[in-house]
Amino acid sequence: MIKIGIMNKGDKVLTVTKEFVAVQRKNGEVDLVQIVSDEHGRRVDEENVIRIGYGNNTVMAKTDTGVSIVNF
């Protein structure tokens, strides 16, 4: 058995594939959490979570140095 502890109280899982888990957060936003298989087994890729949230059709990403980049 593999247990992936990525949920908080009030969250729900929308779908699970070999590559990712889609979790709807309590506030309605959805996180696409990537599952990576490597030489150590399976793990959650915490650095590349995609959050689908509320907004005006913008895409925001943070660089390794913490700079936010926003596309409209």
Secondary structure as UniProt FT lines:
FT   TURN            9..10
FT   STRAND          12..16
FT   STRAND          20..24
FT   TURN            26..27
FT   STRAND          30..38
FT   TURN            39..40
FT   STRAND          41..44
FT   HELIX           46..48
FT   STRAND          50..52
FT   STRAND          59..62
FT   TURN            64..65
FT   STRAND          68..71
//
